[in-house]
Amino acid sequence: MAAMEEAICSYILTKTAVTALIGSGNSARLYPIVLPPTCDLTDGAAATYEIISSSDLQTLSDRAGIVQSRVRIAAFAVTHAAATALARAIKNCGIAALKGVSGSVDFRGVVIDEGLSCYAEPPTDGNETWRYIAEFDLRVSYLEG
């Protein structure tokens, strides 16, 4: 069974509004947790995903088999407009309506947990290119596999 975050990524990468901005297949600029050092934002925007927290729902006597995870999606670009465009494309691609089996994960519901927030990071590598980040959080409920 695929991990929940892999299934979320697979779903996102089926949406042309997103792949038009970050590419598709093996060349898609969608990464776990951090951007790799080889990711050059001057080539276009990129995004990361990470599980912020997870909790198992409980019954009185045992685990219920349903997990709720908070997943952060962050979009990175060299302009504020490009970062927010990518974050909005992912946020509005239908991800919050995901329910049922996708990528062999049984999703019980996905909601936007924290709306879009944006900030900028100054250059740290000696050049003058700022990095703009737009991010939001999902709350994902799914059956434990």
Secondary structure, 3 states (H helix, E strand, C coil): CCCHHHHHHHHHCCCHHHHHHHCCHHHCCEEECCCCCCCCHHHCCEEEEEEEEEEEEECCCCEEEEEEEEEEEEEEECCHHHHHHHHHHHHCCCHHHCCEEECCEEEEEEEEEEEEEEEEECCCCCCCCCEEEEEEEEEEEEECC
